[in-house]
Amino acid sequence: MSDAANTGVMSSVTIADVEAAADRLDAAAIVQRTPVERSRSLSERCGADVFLKMEHLQRTGSFKTRGAYNAISLAVDGGTERDGDDSGASAPPIDRVVAASAGNHAQGVALAAAGAEIDATIVMPESAPAAKIEATRGYGAEVVLRGSAFPEAMAHARTLVDEPGVRFVHAFDDPDVVAGQGTLGLELLDQLPAVDTVLVPVGGGGLAGGVATAIKARSPETRVIGVQTEGASTLAESLAAGELIAREEPDTIADGIATGGLSDLTLGLLEAHLDDVVVVSDDDVAAAILLLLERAKQMVEGAGATAAAALLDDAIVDDLDLAGETVVPLLCGGNIDVTTLKEVVTHALVDRDQLIELAVRIDDTPGTMGEIATLIGAERANIRTVRHERSRPDLPVGDADLVFEVETSGPAHVDRVLNAVREAGYPVEWTTQEA
């Protein structure tokens, strides 16, 4: 994309904007420099030299503080007027900011506003994770819950900017925000100048647009690849259609990139600077969350794991020809809700045959449940739950099914449990086994 689009396309965010934002952030204590660490597991998995950019270790748990601080600090100082004014005129200083967010931008705006000693009102969808809602309030912002998804929260937030001195801080459709996000690209190049490919998660496109702008200006040979999930693949759809494509109800476990669409600003930047875009499944995102937790000892949310998820898809690795390259997926967020983490872990355990369900047909007589439980326990498998089903229409009179949820160490262990139950004379079915 970048070679064709770079001719004749004017960008509303330039490398000079990103460099100015970097100077602004360097002068403040609100944004920290996050580490880059090599991942042996992902390197071995895809045949590349993989380094993780750990932006989830920011104080708010995501990169969003960069853009929010840049925009708010400029506005408080009476920065450049952007809304329909190309004259560079100075805007009136502000005393309150309003934003809409699924969670991470909310925390970045709240923290930046607190640092600037101004008020912040954040509108979040009712589906936003509880941890992100409480964290935003913890930084001092007023939180308003509205709508089932981000687009509804955005529409309501727009109505709150109704008086002078109030600045709407858009999560991605704001050049000052995008320039702030782009500082992550400059920081990465400073830490790892020889990087060949950078994988960037894409929701509204603010991070990808800013990072791609910075990297292509400083290191044109470095590829920047956008990554989206199947249930929120609006960038891929927009590029294919040649116009903005939105989704009213994006469906993905990566809630941080479930924006429902991009903006003209970010789509233009990505058309100009992005090399490619790939789409991953929620299953790969869940697997990436668990791999990063188990092997890299890093807990990230769905959006934070989306770039790494691309490295778990063999077809994507082959299509991008990543073998032998130095590759960096951006871990952009770590604010995972405990309920979501539980669902991800449970899904992964089932996928690995480490959490199974067994249905055992029995004569419904006293002591039978205890006997079968003893058989399972003797194989060192742990029973999580058991239910006694007597009312199914296919059950003969006097029979019942005992349905056990069992933790194992994997397929070989499952076989030992099944054999032990069968050898004792009980018909048993592994009901969670893939066909």
Number of C-alpha atoms within 10 A of each C-alpha: 14 19 11 12 17 15 9 8 12 12 17 15 22 18 22 12 20 28 17 15 27 21 12 16 21 13 10 11 8 17 19 16 14 17 15 16 13 16 17 14 13 24 19 11 15 22 16 20 20 28 22 20 23 24 25 24 22 21 15 27 23 27 32 30 29 31 33 32 29 25 27 27 21 19 24 21 14 15 19 18 16 15 8 6 9 9 9 10 12 13 17 17 18 20 17 21 25 25 27 30 27 28 27 27 29 33 30 29 34 33 26 26 26 15 16 16 12 17 17 28 25 30 28 32 22 18 14 20 19 15 14 23 26 14 19 27 18 13 20 17 25 16 19 16 17 21 16 14 23 29 25 19 23 23 14 18 22 15 9 17 17 9 8 11 15 19 23 20 24 24 27 27 18 22 25 31 28 36 33 31 30 32 29 29 24 24 19 21 17 10 15 14 13 14 20 18 20 25 25 29 31 30 28 24 28 31 31 32 31 33 32 33 30 29 26 20 16 15 16 14 13 21 22 27 23 28 27 29 31 16 19 27 27 25 30 19 15 16 16 11 10 11 12 16 18 19 15 14 16 23 17 21 23 25 24 27 26 28 26 22 25 22 17 11 20 26 25 19 29 31 21 24 30 27 20 17 20 20 22 22 18 21 17 19 27 24 21 26 28 22 21 21 13 11 12 16 10 17 21 28 28 30 33 33 28 36 31 29 32 27 26 19 16 12 11 17 17 12 9 14 13 19 14 13 17 20 25 27 25 27 29 30 26 25 24 23 17 12 12 16 18 11 14 21 16 14 17 19 18 16 17 14 22 19 22 23 21 21 21 21 17 18 13 17 10 8 8 13 17 10 13 19 16 13 17 21 14 12 15 15 19 17 17 12 11 16 12 14 15 16 12 9 7 9 13 11 11 10 16 21 22 21 20 23 18 21 21 21 15 16 14 10 16 23 11 15 21 20 14 17 19 14 9 11 10 16 14 18 15 16 13 15 13 7 4
